[in-house]
Amino acid sequence: MTVPPQKPDLPTRFTCAQARERARQVVVGYNLPAVLVDDVLVVVSELVSNAERHAEGLTGFDITVRAGQIVVEVSDRSPRPPRHQPASPDTPGGFGWRVVTTLAPATHLRLHPGGKTITALFPLPASSPPAAS
């Protein structure tokens, strides 16, 4: 059985700003293009805010760098998958999932007891070794 990613230190109320800061802390040691860092932070914001807004609350958040990629995992309580909203100039919002899948095309959904986990993968450029300490 797959268990959603959870951190013992995840606060009860974990905000988008906290998630972005944690993401920044993880990627800071890599020589990454600014546009990639920005893309990761936008996806983190979208996934965390959507978990709170549309999916009964955030239950897990993790970001790691492994196997040549940045891996963002966000879990929530809802088994409903995100969906693309039709573009409508008269209706605000509804573009979050489209933004996520555009910036991180290797995005996967995993259902599990108690909800779902969305994993967004960002390949690292070949010239992005960890920064020397």
Secondary structure, 3 states (H helix, E strand, C coil): CCCCCCCCCCCCCCCHHHHHHHHHHHHCCECCCHHHHHHHHHHHHHHHHHHHHHCCCEEEEEEEEECCEEEEEEEECCCCCCCCCCCCCCCCCCCHHHHHHHHCCEEEEEEECCEEEEEEEEECCCCCCECCC
